[in-house]
Amino acid sequence: MSTSLFRKKSINTILKDAEAGMGDGDHISLKKVLGVRDLTFFGVAAVIGAGVFSSIGKASYDGGPGVVYLYVFTAIACGFAALCYAQFASTVPVAGSAYTYSYVAFGEIFAWIIGWDLLMEYAIGNIAVAISWSDYFTNLMDKAGMHVADWLSMDYVTAHTGFNDVTGLLAKGETLQSVAANGR
């Protein structure tokens, strides 16, 4: 059992499978449509979407001018990550990702873990970008004179917690104005 979890695919096997049109699961693979230019633009768009719209404004507000160093260090780290992926791509010259490279280097169980990790990473990254974009959108609508109701722009848990807090205040005979006046 343990040997099957750690089995590896050789580079020669992956190359033969790719030439035959087979994927990692011995199924017919998808046809390659996107080129290097397309994938580069996707990568740049992801960096701009996640970086510009979700972190620069908040980081600059909280961190001040020292944020410049953060972005310099991050750019250096991204450069090293790009060099690592270039090494992976030259070692295993087929379409793939960290999943394919880890399958060759470490085995199936590590490839499986990395594949799920990539799914979670992309999902969480997309959540951060969506939250940031919606914040920009609601601010734009406010400045245009069209207010988006708060209950439409927050998650269920926050809305429910706020509802419970207000209900508790009203049960004590207090109002939001009295709480704000007392500085609580």
VOBAMI-382327 format. One record per residue (C-alpha): residue number from 1; residue in three letters; chain; x, y, z. Coordinates in nm, 4 decimals, m for minus. Layout:
BEGIN
SITE  seq  type  mol        xx        yy        zz
SITE  NUM   ALA    A         X         Y         Z
...
# end
This chain:
BEGIN
SITE  seq  type  mol        xx        yy        zz
SITE    1   MET    A    0.0000    0.0000    0.0000
SITE    2   SER    A    0.2706    0.2497    0.0962
SITE    3   THR    A    0.4672    0.1852   m0.2230
SITE    4   SER    A    0.1651    0.2714   m0.4384
SITE    5   LEU    A    0.1211    0.6045   m0.2618
SITE    6   PHE    A    0.4809    0.7036   m0.3277
SITE    7   ARG    A    0.5099    0.5738   m0.6838
SITE    8   LYS    A    0.6632    0.8135   m0.9323
SITE    9   LYS    A    0.6279    0.8626   m1.3035
SITE   10   SER    A    0.9506    0.8861   m1.4951
SITE   11   ILE    A    1.0135    1.1775   m1.7263
SITE   12   ASN    A    1.0271    0.9367   m2.0217
SITE   13   THR    A    0.6827    0.7977   m1.9349
SITE   14   ILE    A    0.5353    1.1469   m1.9054
SITE   15   LEU    A    0.6865    1.2466   m2.2404
SITE   16   LYS    A    0.5524    0.9305   m2.4110
SITE   17   ASP    A    0.2075    0.9885   m2.2576
SITE   18   ALA    A    0.2085    1.3499   m2.3743
SITE   19   GLU    A    0.3040    1.2483   m2.7296
SITE   20   ALA    A    0.0248    0.9902   m2.7308
SITE   21   GLY    A   m0.2277    1.2492   m2.6094
SITE   22   MET    A   m0.2658    1.0885   m2.2689
SITE   23   GLY    A   m0.2912    1.2777   m1.9380
SITE   24   ASP    A   m0.1789    1.1827   m1.5879
SITE   25   GLY    A   m0.4788    0.9580   m1.5333
SITE   26   ASP    A   m0.4298    0.7669   m1.8635
SITE   27   HIS    A   m0.7259    0.9506   m2.0130
SITE   28   ILE    A   m0.7297    1.1533   m2.3301
SITE   29   SER    A   m0.5945    1.4964   m2.2431
SITE   30   LEU    A   m0.7335    1.8307   m2.3463
SITE   31   LYS    A   m0.6101    1.9987   m2.6602
SITE   32   LYS    A   m0.3519    2.2710   m2.6009
SITE   33   VAL    A   m0.4983    2.6032   m2.7076
SITE   34   LEU    A   m0.3221    2.8653   m2.4960
SITE   35   GLY    A    0.0316    2.9660   m2.5804
SITE   36   VAL    A    0.3130    3.1193   m2.3814
SITE   37   ARG    A    0.1874    3.4708   m2.4525
SITE   38   ASP    A   m0.1663    3.3871   m2.3322
SITE   39   LEU    A   m0.0427    3.2274   m2.0118
SITE   40   THR    A    0.1916    3.5187   m1.9466
SITE   41   PHE    A   m0.0984    3.7623   m1.9780
SITE   42   PHE    A   m0.3076    3.5464   m1.7426
SITE   43   GLY    A   m0.0268    3.5552   m1.4873
SITE   44   VAL    A    0.0194    3.9303   m1.5161
SITE   45   ALA    A   m0.3580    3.9832   m1.4869
SITE   46   ALA    A   m0.3688    3.7703   m1.1716
SITE   47   VAL    A   m0.0825    3.9641   m1.0153
SITE   48   ILE    A   m0.2422    4.2981   m1.1016
SITE   49   GLY    A   m0.5851    4.1847   m0.9850
SITE   50   ALA    A   m0.4670    4.0447   m0.6562
SITE   51   GLY    A   m0.1903    4.2931   m0.5849
SITE   52   VAL    A   m0.3164    4.6274   m0.7023
SITE   53   PHE    A   m0.6776    4.5963   m0.6057
SITE   54   SER    A   m0.6478    4.4130   m0.2788
SITE   55   SER    A   m0.3212    4.4891   m0.1077
SITE   56   ILE    A   m0.1554    4.8121   m0.2176
SITE   57   GLY    A   m0.4217    5.0472   m0.0839
SITE   58   LYS    A   m0.4627    4.8718    0.2494
SITE   59   ALA    A   m0.0898    4.8109    0.2956
SITE   60   SER    A   m0.0015    5.1715    0.2109
SITE   61   TYR    A   m0.2661    5.3030    0.4490
SITE   62   ASP    A   m0.1522    5.0828    0.7383
SITE   63   GLY    A    0.2195    5.0524    0.6609
SITE   64   GLY    A    0.3136    5.3866    0.5177
SITE   65   PRO    A    0.6199    5.4375    0.3001
SITE   66   GLY    A    0.7885    5.1167    0.4196
SITE   67   VAL    A    0.5527    4.9234    0.1929
SITE   68   VAL    A    0.7899    4.9948   m0.0967
SITE   69   TYR    A    1.0412    4.7560    0.0588
SITE   70   LEU    A    0.7722    4.4925    0.0993
SITE   71   TYR    A    0.7003    4.5040   m0.2731
SITE   72   VAL    A    1.0722    4.4966   m0.3612
SITE   73   PHE    A    1.1241    4.1858   m0.1454
SITE   74   THR    A    0.8094    4.0274   m0.2897
SITE   75   ALA    A    0.9302    4.0972   m0.6445
SITE   76   ILE    A    1.2611    3.9265   m0.5656
SITE   77   ALA    A    1.0780    3.6250   m0.4193
SITE   78   CYS    A    0.8532    3.6076   m0.7276
SITE   79   GLY    A    1.1637    3.6168   m0.9477
SITE   80   PHE    A    1.3094    3.3182   m0.7623
SITE   81   ALA    A    0.9762    3.1341   m0.7913
SITE   82   ALA    A    0.9793    3.2015   m1.1670
SITE   83   LEU    A    1.3316    3.0589   m1.1908
SITE   84   CYS    A    1.2185    2.7473   m1.0015
SITE   85   TYR    A    0.9263    2.6970   m1.2393
SITE   86   ALA    A    1.1601    2.7498   m1.5355
SITE   87   GLN    A    1.3832    2.4737   m1.3979
SITE   88   PHE    A    1.0801    2.2461   m1.3508
SITE   89   ALA    A    0.9586    2.3204   m1.7032
SITE   90   SER    A    1.2959    2.2383   m1.8544
SITE   91   THR    A    1.3186    1.9175   m1.6526
SITE   92   VAL    A    0.9687    1.7948   m1.7427
SITE   93   PRO    A    0.8890    1.9640   m2.0756
SITE   94   VAL    A    0.5155    1.8935   m2.0888
SITE   95   ALA    A    0.2169    2.1084   m2.0008
SITE   96   GLY    A    0.1742    2.0851   m1.6285
SITE   97   SER    A    0.2096    2.2572   m1.3011
SITE   98   ALA    A    0.3519    2.1911   m0.9595
SITE   99   TYR    A    0.1373    1.8756   m0.9641
SITE  100   THR    A    0.3246    1.7209   m1.2580
SITE  101   TYR    A    0.6642    1.8230   m1.1265
SITE  102   SER    A    0.5979    1.6870   m0.7792
SITE  103   TYR    A    0.4656    1.3623   m0.9338
SITE  104   VAL    A    0.8057    1.3132   m1.0989
SITE  105   ALA    A    1.0180    1.4302   m0.8063
SITE  106   PHE    A    0.8338    1.3103   m0.4949
SITE  107   GLY    A    0.5572    1.0720   m0.5910
SITE  108   GLU    A    0.1832    1.0431   m0.6231
SITE  109   ILE    A    0.0796    1.1282   m0.2664
SITE  110   PHE    A    0.2778    1.4541   m0.2667
SITE  111   ALA    A    0.1394    1.5412   m0.6105
SITE  112   TRP    A   m0.2126    1.4813   m0.4795
SITE  113   ILE    A   m0.1503    1.7051   m0.1761
SITE  114   ILE    A    0.0004    1.9795   m0.3923
SITE  115   GLY    A   m0.2901    1.9560   m0.6377
SITE  116   TRP    A   m0.5431    2.0148   m0.3596
SITE  117   ASP    A   m0.3228    2.2872   m0.2151
SITE  118   LEU    A   m0.3280    2.4660   m0.5515
SITE  119   LEU    A   m0.7073    2.4454   m0.5627
SITE  120   MET    A   m0.7338    2.5998   m0.2156
SITE  121   GLU    A   m0.4754    2.8655   m0.3005
SITE  122   TYR    A   m0.6634    2.9762   m0.6109
SITE  123   ALA    A   m0.9980    2.9739   m0.4305
SITE  124   ILE    A   m0.8703    3.1834   m0.1390
SITE  125   GLY    A   m0.6893    3.4208   m0.3744
SITE  126   ASN    A   m1.0070    3.4699   m0.5750
SITE  127   ILE    A   m1.2015    3.5403   m0.2565
SITE  128   ALA    A   m0.9572    3.8180   m0.1611
SITE  129   VAL    A   m0.9814    3.9725   m0.5072
SITE  130   ALA    A   m1.3635    3.9485   m0.5065
SITE  131   ILE    A   m1.3876    4.1171   m0.1662
SITE  132   SER    A   m1.1562    4.3940   m0.2788
SITE  133   TRP    A   m1.3393    4.4496   m0.6090
SITE  134   SER    A   m1.6772    4.4603   m0.4341
SITE  135   ASP    A   m1.5402    4.7168   m0.1874
SITE  136   TYR    A   m1.4208    4.9332   m0.4763
SITE  137   PHE    A   m1.7573    4.8920   m0.6495
SITE  138   THR    A   m1.9636    4.9924   m0.3459
SITE  139   ASN    A   m1.7375    5.2945   m0.2863
SITE  140   LEU    A   m1.7765    5.3960   m0.6520
SITE  141   MET    A   m2.1538    5.3646   m0.6273
SITE  142   ASP    A   m2.1546    5.5768   m0.3086
SITE  143   LYS    A   m1.9533    5.8483   m0.4823
SITE  144   ALA    A   m2.1956    5.8357   m0.7771
SITE  145   GLY    A   m2.4860    5.8937   m0.5359
SITE  146   MET    A   m2.6217    5.5370   m0.5451
SITE  147   HIS    A   m2.5848    5.3767   m0.2019
SITE  148   VAL    A   m2.5666    4.9972   m0.1890
SITE  149   ALA    A   m2.7377    4.8764    0.1288
SITE  150   ASP    A   m2.4981    4.7345    0.3865
SITE  151   TRP    A   m2.6943    4.4112    0.4157
SITE  152   LEU    A   m2.6282    4.3487    0.0450
SITE  153   SER    A   m2.2538    4.3900    0.0801
SITE  154   MET    A   m2.1659    4.1709    0.3768
SITE  155   ASP    A   m2.1579    3.8028    0.4486
SITE  156   TYR    A   m2.4285    3.6159    0.6359
SITE  157   VAL    A   m2.2289    3.5596    0.9551
SITE  158   THR    A   m2.1450    3.9299    0.9964
SITE  159   ALA    A   m2.5035    4.0325    0.9242
SITE  160   HIS    A   m2.6381    3.7741    1.1703
SITE  161   THR    A   m2.3932    3.8835    1.4416
SITE  162   GLY    A   m2.4913    4.2471    1.3900
SITE  163   PHE    A   m2.8587    4.1540    1.4072
SITE  164   ASN    A   m2.8050    3.9679    1.7351
SITE  165   ASP    A   m2.6104    4.2631    1.8810
SITE  166   VAL    A   m2.8825    4.5130    1.7903
SITE  167   THR    A   m3.1539    4.2790    1.9197
SITE  168   GLY    A   m2.9645    4.2495    2.2507
SITE  169   LEU    A   m2.9355    4.6283    2.2791
SITE  170   LEU    A   m3.3038    4.6766    2.2081
SITE  171   ALA    A   m3.3929    4.4117    2.4686
SITE  172   LYS    A   m3.1995    4.6170    2.7278
SITE  173   GLY    A   m3.3890    4.9283    2.6221
SITE  174   GLU    A   m3.0880    5.0882    2.4534
SITE  175   THR    A   m3.0618    5.2253    2.1025
SITE  176   LEU    A   m2.7686    5.2551    1.8652
SITE  177   GLN    A   m2.7683    5.6305    1.9158
SITE  178   SER    A   m2.7385    5.5953    2.2958
SITE  179   VAL    A   m2.4517    5.3468    2.2572
SITE  180   ALA    A   m2.2712    5.5803    2.0131
SITE  181   ALA    A   m2.3237    5.8776    2.2455
SITE  182   ASN    A   m2.1703    5.6865    2.5378
SITE  183   GLY    A   m1.8697    5.5883    2.3259
SITE  184   ARG    A   m1.9181    5.2113    2.3378
# end
